[in-house]
Amino acid sequence: MDNVGREQQRGTPHKATEMKIAAIIIVTVAVIGFTALNFHFILLDGSLKVLTKTHLSLEDTFVDARGAKKFKLLLKPALLEAGVRETLK
């Protein structure tokens, strides 16, 4: 009976650690999701530009605008509202 009590005591800190790790993972995923909903990340030839979205969505979160693809950005209303014209100047 004494050994059973010790095993239960040893298991309790382990479960608390697992819960902390799970909470950290959940918060990290939530922050990444919130960031994806609020920003456009545009990869240009020599840099990465970040624009604030005008509304929450996953549309055009990551955009590859290297080379001649830059002009295609001007056809996307969500990017135009966010100010992509000023970024390309």
C-alpha positions as CSV (number, residue, x, y, z in Angstrom):
1,M,0.0,0.0,0.0
2,D,2.9,2.3,0.8
3,N,4.4,1.9,-2.7
4,V,1.1,2.7,-4.4
5,G,0.9,6.0,-2.5
6,R,4.4,6.9,-3.6
7,E,3.6,6.1,-7.2
8,Q,0.6,8.5,-7.1
9,Q,2.7,11.2,-5.7
10,R,5.4,10.8,-8.3
11,G,2.8,11.0,-11.1
12,T,1.2,14.3,-10.0
13,P,4.1,16.6,-10.9
14,H,4.5,14.9,-14.2
15,K,0.9,15.6,-15.1
16,A,1.3,19.2,-14.1
17,T,4.3,19.6,-16.4
18,E,2.3,18.0,-19.2
19,M,-0.5,20.5,-18.6
20,K,1.9,23.4,-18.7
21,I,3.4,22.2,-22.0
22,A,-0.1,21.8,-23.5
23,A,-1.1,25.3,-22.4
24,I,2.1,26.8,-23.9
25,I,1.4,24.9,-27.2
26,I,-2.2,26.1,-27.3
27,V,-1.2,29.8,-26.6
28,T,1.6,29.6,-29.3
29,V,-0.9,28.2,-31.9
30,A,-3.4,30.9,-31.0
31,V,-0.8,33.7,-31.4
32,I,0.3,32.3,-34.8
33,G,-3.3,32.0,-35.9
34,F,-4.1,35.6,-34.8
35,T,-1.0,36.9,-36.6
36,A,-2.0,35.1,-39.8
37,L,-5.5,36.6,-39.6
38,N,-4.2,40.2,-39.1
39,F,-1.2,40.5,-41.4
40,H,-0.1,40.1,-45.1
41,F,3.4,38.8,-45.4
42,I,4.8,39.7,-48.9
43,L,8.1,38.3,-50.1
44,L,9.7,40.7,-52.5
45,D,13.1,40.3,-54.3
46,G,15.2,41.6,-51.5
47,S,13.0,41.9,-48.5
48,L,9.9,40.8,-46.6
49,K,7.1,43.3,-46.2
50,V,4.4,43.1,-43.6
51,L,1.1,44.9,-44.1
52,T,-1.8,45.1,-41.7
53,K,-5.0,43.5,-43.1
54,T,-8.2,45.6,-43.3
55,H,-10.3,42.6,-42.2
56,L,-9.7,39.2,-40.6
57,S,-9.1,36.4,-43.1
58,L,-6.6,33.9,-44.2
59,E,-6.7,35.1,-47.8
60,D,-3.4,36.4,-49.1
61,T,-1.6,35.9,-45.8
62,F,1.7,34.7,-47.5
63,V,2.3,36.2,-50.9
64,D,5.3,35.5,-53.2
65,A,6.0,38.7,-55.2
66,R,9.4,38.0,-56.5
67,G,10.2,38.9,-60.1
68,A,7.3,39.8,-62.4
69,K,4.7,38.5,-59.9
70,K,4.7,42.0,-58.3
71,F,2.2,43.3,-60.8
72,K,-0.3,40.5,-59.9
73,L,-0.5,42.0,-56.4
74,L,-2.3,45.1,-57.9
75,L,-5.1,42.8,-59.0
76,K,-6.0,41.6,-55.5
77,P,-8.5,43.9,-53.7
78,A,-7.5,42.8,-50.2
79,L,-3.8,43.8,-50.8
80,L,-4.8,47.1,-52.4
81,E,-6.9,48.0,-49.4
82,A,-3.9,47.2,-47.1
83,G,-1.6,49.5,-49.1
84,V,0.4,47.3,-51.4
85,R,0.7,50.2,-53.9
86,E,2.9,52.2,-51.5
87,T,5.0,49.1,-50.8
88,L,5.9,48.5,-54.4
89,K,7.0,52.1,-55.1
